[in-house]
């Protein structure tokens, strides 16, 4: 399985309203529930008016389109990283899963996953 590195620094934040979000950016995840409006974006695209934010994330995605019938893919990755004391923040799209780790753990996470048979591109 291939893991593709994302080449930007990322920020996880809460925002007050959708108008604060640059939806024209080539990389943003928006999650809205009855309790909050969350955003994962390039650090350079972080809105000015955040309620809370956490900088210093890096990420990679599972390359390709994952069929909904596949099971355990995200679980296996998260277990491997947890065994090495690397916390994750995971988000999913229709096509695939993205895993974010704190910047100081990024290279170690990729090395660990490569040693477990994943191809990092």
Helices and strands as residue ranges (DSSP letters): E 2-15, G 18-20, E 28-32, E 37-42, G 43-45, E 50-62, H 73-83, E 89-92, E 97-102, G 103-105, H 106-115, E 119-120
